Amino acid sequence: MAVLVVAIASRGHPVAQQFFAQFPRVHVVVTAFLALVVQSLPFVLVGSMLSATVALWMTPDRWARVLPRRGIAAVVVAALVGICVPTCECSSVPLAKRMMNSGVTPAAAITVMLAAPSANPLVVYATFMAFGGWEMAVARLVAGMLAVVGVGVSVMVWGGRAFAGLGLVAPHDGGRRSWWGLMSHDVVDSLTFLCVGAFLAAVINLVMPVHLLVSLSHQVVFAVVIMMTLAIVASLCSFGDAFVAASLVGVHPAGMLGFMVVGPIIDMKLASMMEGILGDRPTRFIAVSGFVSALVATLTVACLWGWWG
């Protein structure tokens, strides 16, 4: 946050103005970077506050009472419950572990973990604001739900060995954390990766040749895979990733959608958190099934929305 304040303040300084006059391309990058961060900031702050509230109010025991115990119903209900929970990725991973410790099945717990940051109302509204309409926002909601349910069903059907043993040992939380502690942790973490992602997007817009973006717009599958890979590397918070995606002018809409769908399911930041909390085998299972499910869901919605053709 301090870096952001300094960057905004320095733009009006005579030395900064002289520097930008000599290096106009740097000025373009800084302007685009600040615009992205400032647009995303309110959603990150509100999302982090809501996330902290949910983390304290919805205890693992309450989750266990709400969700069905077995079958596809557990996955579907978990997905529907998850989209009503405005939590970010950072809060959802330890939440899934605590849920499994309370008797929730791995399939249902993982579904809630992925659905909450993928398609909650605040994320959908942020997407609406970023793209200036409901078309992409609804597309994200539908594709996100399809991808999340796909991962949940995969865990239920094929994840027995990968998730064996989870939930048998209660995690050590180090005591009950305060609302302020949870909220500030999410804000710092989210803003850190948001700044990295916004900078990458600003640089890409500046240096990427226009003809390459045009060629990507004609190769839907390739565009989606490239944008999904970029999302995994950028590790953005789902409350701000829509603004970064919308800033990549010239990218095919399906590519932008894939960028937003895969990010809340698996990225470098999430992989590190999952490995530390859930273990190596569950992380690899979620990564593979999540990427495949996000790809299939994105291409399916692209067809339904008439973007492929």
C-alpha positions as CSV (number, residue, x, y, z in Angstrom):
1,M,0.0,0.0,0.0
2,A,2.9,2.4,0.8
3,V,4.3,1.8,-2.7
4,L,1.0,2.7,-4.2
5,V,0.7,5.9,-2.3
6,V,4.2,6.9,-3.1
7,A,3.6,6.1,-6.8
8,I,0.5,8.2,-7.0
9,A,2.0,11.2,-5.1
10,S,5.2,11.2,-7.2
11,R,3.4,11.5,-10.5
12,G,2.8,15.2,-9.8
13,H,6.4,15.9,-8.7
14,P,8.4,18.1,-11.1
15,V,11.2,15.5,-11.2
16,A,8.8,12.7,-12.0
17,Q,7.1,14.8,-14.7
18,Q,10.5,15.5,-16.3
19,F,11.4,11.8,-16.1
20,F,8.1,10.8,-17.7
21,A,8.6,13.4,-20.5
22,Q,11.9,11.7,-21.3
23,F,10.5,8.2,-21.1
24,P,6.9,8.3,-22.2
25,R,6.6,4.5,-22.4
26,V,7.3,4.3,-18.7
27,H,4.6,6.9,-18.1
28,V,2.1,4.7,-20.1
29,V,3.0,1.7,-17.9
30,V,2.7,3.7,-14.6
31,T,-0.6,5.2,-15.6
32,A,-2.1,1.9,-16.6
33,F,-0.8,0.3,-13.5
34,L,-2.3,2.9,-11.2
35,A,-5.6,2.9,-13.0
36,L,-5.9,-0.9,-12.6
37,V,-5.0,-0.8,-8.9
38,V,-7.3,2.1,-8.0
39,Q,-10.2,0.5,-9.8
40,S,-9.7,-2.8,-8.0
41,L,-8.9,-1.5,-4.6
42,P,-12.5,-1.0,-3.3
43,F,-13.5,-4.5,-4.2
44,V,-10.3,-5.9,-2.5
45,L,-11.1,-4.0,0.7
46,V,-14.8,-4.9,0.8
47,G,-14.1,-8.5,-0.1
48,S,-11.4,-8.8,2.6
49,M,-13.8,-7.4,5.2
50,L,-16.6,-9.8,4.2
51,S,-14.1,-12.7,4.0
52,A,-13.0,-12.1,7.6
53,T,-16.5,-11.9,8.8
54,V,-17.5,-15.2,7.2
55,A,-14.3,-16.9,8.6
56,L,-15.3,-16.0,12.1
57,W,-19.1,-16.5,11.8
58,M,-19.2,-19.8,9.8
59,T,-17.4,-22.2,12.0
60,P,-16.4,-25.7,10.6
61,D,-19.2,-27.3,12.7
62,R,-21.8,-25.1,11.1
63,W,-20.5,-26.1,7.6
64,A,-20.8,-29.7,8.5
65,R,-24.4,-29.2,9.5
66,V,-25.3,-27.3,6.3
67,L,-23.8,-29.6,3.7
68,P,-25.0,-33.1,2.7
69,R,-22.7,-36.0,3.7
70,R,-22.5,-38.0,0.5
71,G,-23.0,-38.1,-3.3
72,I,-23.3,-35.6,-6.0
73,A,-25.8,-33.6,-3.9
74,A,-23.0,-32.7,-1.5
75,V,-21.0,-31.2,-4.4
76,V,-23.9,-29.3,-5.9
77,V,-25.1,-27.9,-2.6
78,A,-21.5,-27.0,-1.7
79,A,-21.1,-25.1,-5.0
80,L,-24.4,-23.2,-4.4
81,V,-23.4,-22.4,-0.8
82,G,-19.9,-21.4,-1.8
83,I,-21.0,-18.7,-4.3
84,C,-22.9,-17.1,-1.4
85,V,-19.8,-16.8,0.7
86,P,-17.6,-13.8,-0.3
87,T,-14.2,-15.1,0.7
88,C,-10.9,-14.8,-1.1
89,E,-8.6,-17.6,-2.0
90,C,-6.3,-17.0,0.9
91,S,-9.1,-17.7,3.4
92,S,-10.8,-20.6,1.6
93,V,-7.8,-23.0,1.7
94,P,-7.6,-23.2,5.5
95,L,-11.4,-23.2,5.7
96,A,-11.5,-26.4,3.5
97,K,-9.1,-28.1,5.9
98,R,-11.1,-27.2,8.9
99,M,-14.3,-28.3,7.2
100,M,-12.8,-31.8,6.5
101,N,-11.7,-32.0,10.2
102,S,-15.4,-31.5,11.1
103,G,-16.6,-34.3,9.0
104,V,-17.4,-32.6,5.7
105,T,-16.4,-34.8,2.7
106,P,-13.3,-33.8,0.7
107,A,-15.4,-33.3,-2.4
108,A,-17.8,-30.9,-0.7
109,A,-15.0,-29.1,1.2
110,I,-12.9,-28.6,-1.9
111,T,-16.0,-27.4,-3.9
112,V,-16.7,-24.8,-1.2
113,M,-13.1,-23.8,-1.2
114,L,-13.1,-23.2,-5.0
115,A,-16.7,-21.8,-5.4
116,A,-16.4,-19.1,-2.8
117,P,-13.7,-17.0,-4.5
118,S,-14.8,-18.1,-8.1
119,A,-18.3,-16.8,-8.3
120,N,-19.5,-15.0,-5.2
121,P,-21.7,-11.9,-5.7
122,L,-18.9,-9.4,-5.1
123,V,-16.7,-11.1,-7.7
124,V,-19.5,-11.1,-10.2
125,Y,-20.3,-7.5,-9.6
126,A,-16.6,-6.6,-9.9
127,T,-16.6,-8.3,-13.3
128,F,-19.6,-6.3,-14.3
129,M,-17.9,-3.1,-13.4
130,A,-14.7,-4.0,-15.1
131,F,-16.3,-5.0,-18.4
132,G,-19.2,-2.5,-18.3
133,G,-21.9,-5.0,-18.8
134,W,-23.5,-8.3,-17.6
135,E,-22.4,-10.5,-20.5
136,M,-18.9,-11.3,-19.2
137,A,-20.1,-11.3,-15.6
138,V,-22.8,-13.9,-16.2
139,A,-20.3,-15.9,-18.4
140,R,-17.9,-15.9,-15.5
141,L,-20.6,-17.1,-13.1
142,V,-21.7,-20.0,-15.3
143,A,-18.2,-21.0,-16.3
144,G,-16.9,-20.8,-12.8
145,M,-19.7,-22.9,-11.4
146,L,-19.2,-25.5,-14.2
147,A,-15.5,-25.7,-13.4
148,V,-15.9,-25.9,-9.7
149,V,-18.5,-28.7,-9.9
150,G,-16.2,-30.5,-12.3
151,V,-13.4,-30.4,-9.7
152,G,-15.7,-31.5,-7.0
153,V,-17.0,-34.5,-9.0
154,S,-13.5,-35.4,-9.9
155,V,-12.5,-35.4,-6.2
156,M,-15.6,-37.5,-5.4
157,V,-15.0,-40.1,-8.2
158,W,-11.2,-40.3,-8.6
159,G,-9.7,-38.5,-5.5
160,G,-10.0,-41.2,-2.9
161,R,-6.3,-42.0,-2.8
162,A,-5.1,-38.4,-3.2
163,F,-7.3,-37.2,-0.3
164,A,-6.9,-40.3,1.9
165,G,-6.1,-39.3,5.5
166,L,-7.2,-35.7,5.3
167,G,-9.3,-34.6,8.2
168,L,-7.9,-37.1,10.7
169,V,-5.6,-34.5,12.4
170,A,-6.9,-31.2,13.4
171,P,-4.8,-28.2,12.2
172,H,-3.1,-26.0,14.7
173,D,-4.6,-22.5,14.3
174,G,-2.6,-20.9,17.1
175,G,-5.8,-19.6,18.8
176,R,-8.7,-17.7,17.6
177,R,-7.7,-14.8,15.4
178,S,-9.3,-11.4,15.5
179,W,-11.5,-10.0,12.7
180,W,-8.9,-7.2,12.1
181,G,-6.1,-9.8,11.9
182,L,-7.9,-11.9,9.3
183,M,-8.9,-8.8,7.3
184,S,-5.5,-7.1,7.3
185,H,-3.8,-10.4,6.3
186,D,-6.1,-10.8,3.3
187,V,-5.7,-7.2,2.3
188,V,-1.9,-7.3,2.3
189,D,-1.8,-10.6,0.5
190,S,-4.4,-9.5,-2.1
191,L,-2.8,-6.1,-2.8
192,T,0.6,-7.6,-3.2
193,F,-0.4,-10.0,-6.0
194,L,-2.8,-7.4,-7.4
195,C,0.1,-4.9,-7.9
196,V,2.2,-7.7,-9.5
197,G,-0.6,-8.6,-11.9
198,A,-1.5,-5.0,-12.7
199,F,2.1,-4.3,-13.5
200,L,2.3,-7.4,-15.8
201,A,-0.9,-6.4,-17.6
202,A,0.4,-2.8,-18.1
203,V,3.7,-4.1,-19.5
204,I,1.9,-6.6,-21.8
205,N,-0.3,-3.9,-23.2
206,L,2.7,-1.8,-24.0
207,V,5.1,-4.4,-25.4
208,M,2.9,-7.0,-27.0
209,P,2.6,-6.4,-30.7
210,V,-1.0,-5.7,-31.9
211,H,-0.7,-8.3,-34.7
212,L,-0.1,-11.0,-32.0
213,L,-3.2,-10.0,-30.1
214,V,-5.2,-10.1,-33.3
215,S,-3.8,-13.6,-34.2
216,L,-4.7,-14.8,-30.7
217,S,-8.3,-13.6,-31.2
218,H,-8.6,-16.0,-34.1
219,Q,-7.2,-19.0,-32.3
220,V,-9.7,-19.5,-29.4
221,V,-8.2,-22.6,-27.8
222,F,-4.7,-21.2,-27.9
223,A,-5.8,-17.9,-26.6
224,V,-7.6,-19.5,-23.6
225,V,-4.6,-21.7,-22.8
226,I,-2.2,-18.8,-22.9
227,M,-4.4,-16.6,-20.8
228,M,-5.0,-19.4,-18.2
229,T,-1.2,-19.9,-18.0
230,L,-0.8,-16.1,-17.4
231,A,-3.4,-16.2,-14.6
232,I,-1.6,-19.1,-12.9
233,V,1.7,-17.1,-12.9
234,A,0.1,-13.7,-12.0
235,S,-1.7,-15.2,-8.9
236,L,-4.3,-12.4,-8.7
237,C,-7.0,-12.1,-6.1
238,S,-10.4,-12.9,-7.6
239,F,-11.8,-9.5,-6.3
240,G,-9.4,-7.7,-8.7
241,D,-8.6,-10.0,-11.6
242,A,-11.5,-8.9,-13.8
243,F,-9.9,-5.4,-14.1
244,V,-6.6,-6.9,-15.2
245,A,-8.3,-9.1,-17.7
246,A,-10.5,-6.3,-19.1
247,S,-7.3,-4.1,-19.5
248,L,-5.8,-6.6,-22.0
249,V,-7.4,-5.0,-25.0
250,G,-7.4,-7.2,-28.1
251,V,-7.5,-10.6,-26.3
252,H,-10.3,-12.9,-27.3
253,P,-13.2,-12.8,-24.8
254,A,-12.8,-16.5,-24.2
255,G,-9.2,-15.9,-23.3
256,M,-10.3,-13.2,-20.8
257,L,-12.9,-15.6,-19.4
258,G,-10.4,-18.4,-19.0
259,F,-8.0,-16.0,-17.2
260,M,-10.7,-15.3,-14.6
261,V,-12.0,-18.9,-14.3
262,V,-8.8,-20.7,-13.6
263,G,-7.2,-18.1,-11.3
264,P,-9.4,-18.8,-8.2
265,I,-9.0,-22.5,-8.7
266,I,-5.3,-22.9,-9.1
267,D,-2.3,-20.5,-9.4
268,M,1.2,-20.4,-8.0
269,K,0.1,-18.7,-4.8
270,L,-2.7,-21.1,-4.2
271,A,-0.5,-24.1,-5.0
272,S,1.9,-23.1,-2.4
273,M,-0.8,-22.6,0.2
274,M,-2.5,-25.9,-0.7
275,E,0.7,-27.9,-0.5
276,G,1.4,-26.5,3.0
277,I,-2.2,-27.1,4.3
278,L,-3.6,-30.0,2.3
279,G,-0.4,-31.8,1.2
280,D,1.3,-32.6,-2.1
281,R,-1.0,-35.2,-3.6
282,P,-4.3,-33.2,-3.1
283,T,-2.6,-30.1,-4.5
284,R,-1.5,-32.0,-7.7
285,F,-4.9,-33.5,-8.1
286,I,-6.7,-30.1,-7.7
287,A,-4.2,-28.5,-10.1
288,V,-4.7,-31.0,-12.9
289,S,-8.5,-31.4,-12.5
290,G,-8.9,-27.6,-12.0
291,F,-7.0,-26.7,-15.1
292,V,-8.9,-29.2,-17.3
293,S,-12.3,-28.3,-15.8
294,A,-11.6,-24.6,-16.2
295,L,-10.5,-25.1,-19.9
296,V,-13.6,-27.2,-20.7
297,A,-16.0,-24.8,-18.8
298,T,-14.5,-21.8,-20.6
299,L,-14.7,-23.3,-24.1
300,T,-18.3,-24.5,-23.3
301,V,-19.5,-21.1,-22.3
302,A,-17.6,-19.5,-25.2
303,C,-19.7,-21.7,-27.5
304,L,-22.9,-20.9,-25.7
305,W,-22.2,-17.2,-25.8
306,G,-21.4,-17.3,-29.5
307,W,-17.8,-16.2,-29.0
308,W,-16.4,-19.1,-30.9
309,G,-16.8,-18.6,-34.6
